Every structure is written in C-alpha cells, then in structure tokens.
Amino acid sequence: MKFINKLINSTSIRPQLLMMMAGGIIILLVSLILASTWVTDQQVRKVLIEQGKQATLNLSRNSTLALLYDSTENAEMAIQATLSFPGVRAVHIYRADADLFYSSEANLQNDSLNTRMNTRINLTSINITDKPQIFNEDDNHWHFLAPVLIEPDNPSLQEQLFNILPGEAEKTIGYVLVTSSKESLKTIGNDILLSNAIIALIIGFLLILVSQRAIKRLTQPLYLISDVMKKTEQGEYAPHIDAKGTLEVHHIAEAYNRMISALAERDEKLREQNTHLEKQAVHDHLTGLINRIGFEQALKLAIGECKTMETQHALCYMDLDKFKIVNDSCGHNAGDELLQNVSKIFKQHIRKDSDSLARVGGDEFALILKNCSIEKAQTIGESICKDIENYRFHWNGNVFSIGVSIGITQLDNTAASLRDVISKVDSACYIAKERGRGQIHVIHPDDEDLKNLGRETKIANKIIDYLENNKFEIFCQPIKHLSNKNSESQQYEILLRMKDEDGRNIPPGKFISSAERYNLITRLDHWVLSQTLMQLSNNSHFIHTPGMCTINISADSLNDDTFSHFINQQLNDKNINPGLICFEINEIAAISNISNTINFVQNIHKLGCRVMLDNFLSSSSSFSHIKNMNIDYLKINGDLFKDFTHNPISHAMVKSINEIAHILNIETIAEHIETDESLKEATSMGIDYAQGYIIGRPAPLIDTIRQAGDV
C-alpha cells in the first residue's frame, strides 16, 4: 500500500488518468467479452439441444415400425437417418422393457458409452414424458431420450395387435436414446470468444487512443498552469494565464491569476519597503548621511580599490569638541539641530560624486576622500576645522562655539583590514583631541604618538585580563600619627600594583592613565575595594589593628551614583566596620564637579566611613570648596615637602594649609616625607600624620597582615 501511495504521489496526473481509463476500459471489455461469450454460448447450447431433441423426435417416429415388427432393417434405416443430423454420435433403440433392441455401430464400438448405457437402460431415475428430453449429460455429450409411441389412429387394429384396451390413447412400445456431441458447442464458443477478443482489442485500442487525446486535452491547461507555477516558484511571475479547459480548470486559472496579481502587488510593496529599509539601514535618519554600516561598506570598497587599482584615498575621522556641553545644557533637541548644522558644514568640503561622508557615532563623523593625497586631505581638514571654529550655534538666546578634532590616514595598497584602518584613524583623532582639541593629527609611517597609544591599548587589554583573573596585587603604605606617638593604631594607604610578564612593576601612572582612557578605572575601583575588604575580613587578628585604611577612588566612581551602594554592599558582605575605611578623593576630581562630591561625601558619612582629600594645593577657591565638603582628612600635596625645610614659600604654604584645615576641624597628612629633617619639621608644625619612605615603604597587604599576626 505504501508503494502504491508513493507511486501515485510521484506520478503526474496525465499518466494516472490514462492508466485509470485504460484499466477501466480493459475491465469493461473483459466483462463484455465474458458476458457476450456466455450469452452466445447459452444461445448455441439451446440451439444444439433443440437440434438434438429434434433428431431424437425424428428417430422416435422412424423407429415405430422397427419396434412393431422387430425389424432390424427399419431400425438401421432410422438410425442412419438420425446419424445424418449434425453432432449425433450414437443412437440406441430400446424395447418397451428397456432392453437394447438396436444400436449404431459407432456406439457399439464406443467403450465409454457401452459402459454407461450397457445393454439395458435404467429409466427409474427420470420422469419420462411424451417429448424428447435430456436423459443424461457429461462434459462432452448430451444424451436425449424419447419414448416410441403408437397413436390410436386405428383403434381396432391396435387393440388387435397390441392388446390395447378400449379408452387408452397411446402406448409406449420402446425408447430411443440419441447421443449428441458438444464439440460444436466448444468450437463455436472458442470462435466467438476469439472474435469477441479481437473486436474488444480493436475497440479498446480505439477507446484508449480517444481517451488519451481527451485526457491530454483536459489536462493540458493543468500542465500549463503547473509550468507557470514552477516559474513563479523561481520568481518569474506570469502576468496572466489564459487556460482553456473545463469549468474547474477555468476557475483554477482565474484563482491563480488573482493570486499572482495579489503577489505581484505585495512584492512591489515589499520591494519599495525593502528599498526604504535598505536606505534606512545605511543612512542616519537625523543628518541624512550614511551611518556606520554604510560607512564600513564604502570603506571596504575603497580599501579594495587601493589594492586592485593602485589608487590612493584618504580617510578622516572627526570628533566634535564641546558637543556634550550643548547637549547636556540645552537638551537633545539642541544637540540634534547642532549635528544637522555641522553636517551641512562638512558637506561643503566634499565632492558629492565621489567622496563619502558618514555619521558613525553620537558626535563622530568619518570622511572618505577618493583619489586624494594625504597633503590634500590635511588641507581639507584644516579648512573644516576653521569653518567649525568660526561657527556659532544659537539656542534659546545662548550662543555656543564648538570645535572638531580630526585624525587622518592614507589609504593605499598597504592598507590593512577594515578594523585596523578604523582603529588607526580613530587613534589619530584621539591624539588630536589630547593635544588640546580643534587639532589635526596625520598618521605617518613612524608615528610615535600612535605607537604610544598602541602601547596604552595593550596595557588596557592587560588590565582587562588582570581584572578577570585577579592578577593585580594589593599593597599598603603606613601612615604615622605625629601628634599622638603613643597611639597603637596604625593607618595605611591601600595601593594597587601591576607587574609585567617579567615580574617588574608597571608604573601606576601608566596603567591608571590607560584605565581612565579606556573607561576601565571604575572596574579597578570596584576590584580594589572588594579585594581589600576580603583580605581584611579573612584575617580577624588584623581587622582591629589599623586605625584606618585609605582607598583611592577615581573621578568616574565619584560621579557614579551606584558606587555608594556598591560600597555599602561590600561592607555588609565582608562584615567590615565602616569606620575602618577612608576614601581618598583627588582634589582636581573633587573640585571639577563639586555638587557630586558633596553628595558622595554625605553618602559615605551615612555609611560610617571617612573621606580624605588628596594632593591638595593652596588656593582660595579650594578652601571655599573644602568648607562645604565636610571632609575628615586633608593630604597635602607631596611636592610642597620636597624643599619646604629650606624654601620659605613652600613652608608658608604648608603652614597655612595646616592651620586653615585645623580651623575647619580637618586633620592633615604630609605625604612624600623622605628625610628625618622633613619629618621633624612636619611634627613641629603640628601636622597630624606623615607618610613617606622615612615612615615605611609600600609592601604587600597580605605580608603586612602576616607580620601583624606574628607580633
């Protein structure tokens, strides 16, 4: 069944219909042949039986004299007359007592008949009538039986000869048995079957031929529709199908035409939408310029042209200066309008038919200058810088001046991959911005600035690796209490150390600047705080020894609203007394955003921690801010202590800072104390704490903890 279903499903409709029609015709013709042959056979059988009965009736009549007079001559004549009938094979004449009177020679020589009929006939099994009847029948013969009767034409004579009583109508004087062959029936049946088969074969062939043409005519429209649908599947839409056929085919064609029209209309809309989406995908909706995706596609083509066509292009990467001030102070609408206006200025410096200008970031733009030397690109960049510098942005009565920093690189057959080119020109833009903004940096083959930036990038990648694998080391440096020498408590500043592959220390200034440049400094602050508190919590013997541990935090963490929550979470998780922790804030970071600093100090005090202002230098504005900050400690800039024992200006500055701090109830710390003379002078001046190599060198925190445990 599965094979049949698979065969049906894999065969087209035309062969299926033809096979079904041919099968039906064959079954019909075979049925007609069999029925016709059977009917004809019955008719021939009936004729032959009637013919045998007639021969038997004639024999019965002709045998009367032979039986009346016991005449073999009359019997022979009657038999010969009967044998002349077609199909008669044997004749038997019996007396009234069923004994054989006479038989044809052929019959006497036929063993099968002799054994069957013998010399006496058994009449008890049938009801004998006055008409011929079938006495017996086998596969090859009919045996017809008829009585030999004497009719009462001369009653007196019959009564005298046969002792017929008066009133009897007729008398049976014997019987005749005629054996008729069925050979003619079989011959005629076979001939009829053969002729019917030939006729049926001819008719069947003609019917199949006609059916094949009819099926082809009926299915031709379906094949046309199928071909069109295959083309439709491949994306070739036929506008209209003119299918001539049956009503159902016409309906299918109409439905398909409607479907194709709907699909064509839908596809047209989709094409329009795709065109619009493709344009949106590579264009910036605000400025109308191509976006980063479109820029990368254009840059990839430009790099390919340089390598295959030996051409030279230039790539400029531009970052707006002071855009954030406008966007933050006046809102995003002002920022959007500024970007649109700046884009118009940029467009004035490009060739529309060849150059590509893109907005690749919030306030970052890129420009591909086709067939342009590096010198020409630098000239264009300087012109752009000048126009942007002269531009004034007006918003709600406010006037803003902005600038642009530009990095430029040459694109030629040595150009690296897309990412490398973008990274290089982005670094050039960063270098230009670091030089004071509104500057241009052109990349040259041996660009030291770019190499330095590359080294910082490597350090930044190393910082990420060290953070993820806890490779940094926590050091601490003691801070000595000068006014209370008998105090057993010890203060420490927590320091971060980073070593290279050879185990040498990387200067903190180098990796800290890289962390700040690549926005990793906040992660460093989190790591230092978490690791310091963990080491303290794991050593209960040391946790109460220090009077204070100071931890430096960056300006980014200072301005991070979530950092205070992180501190609280770490203190609770590590079960550390908040009074043990003091956070150091750099003066420049604190003053740059005084409101955030004040909020941070308030939050830290609520947690129970303390705050120290680091690297403090004397200025009237700084003192006014300190008064509002409510800090706990003031660490005086170490540069003032290098020569303050013999430099009256440095000495006076340190003294004034210390006195003003004490007036504000702020304890002071002298850092970078390297000599006994400096230590004595700081003590006599009344400074509260001192830190420097004369007090103690930085050491791993874990070693300091172990030493405290050994005491």
Secondary structure, DSSP 8 states (H G I E B T S, - for coil): -HHHHHHHHHS-HHHHHHHHHHHHHHHHHHHHHHHHHHHHHHHHHHHHHHHHHHHHHHHHHHTHHHHHTT-HHHHHHHHHHHHTSTTEEEEEEEETTSBEEEE-HHHHT-HHHHHHHTTB---TTS---SS-EEEEE-SSEEEEEEEEEE--SSHHHHHHHH---TT---EEEEEEEEEEESHHHHHHHHHHHHHHHHHHHHHHHHHHHHHHHHHHHHHHHHHHHHHHHHHHHTT---S-----S-HHHHHHHHHHHHHHHHHHHHHHHHHHHHHHHHHHHHB-TTTSSB-HHHHHHHHHHHHHHHHHH---EEEEEEEEESHHHHHHHH-HHHHHHHHHHHHHHHHTTS-TTT-EEEE-SSSEEEEEETT--HHHHHHHHHHHHHHHHH-EEEETTEEEE-EEEEEEEEESTT---HHHHHHHHHHHHHHHHHTTSS-EEE--TT-HHHHHHHHHHHHHHHHHHHHHHT--EEEEEEEEESS-TT---EEEEEEEEEE-TTS-EE-HHHHHHHHHHTT-HHHHHHHHHHHHHHHHHT-TTTTTSEEEEEEEE-HHHHT-TTHHHHHHHHHHHHT--GGGEEEEEEHHHHHHTHHHHHHHHHHHHHHT-EEEEEEE---HHHHHHHHHHT-SEEEE-GGGGSSTTT-HHHHHHHHHHHHHHHHTT-EEEE----SHHHHHHHHHHT-SEE-STTT---EEHHHHHHHHHH-
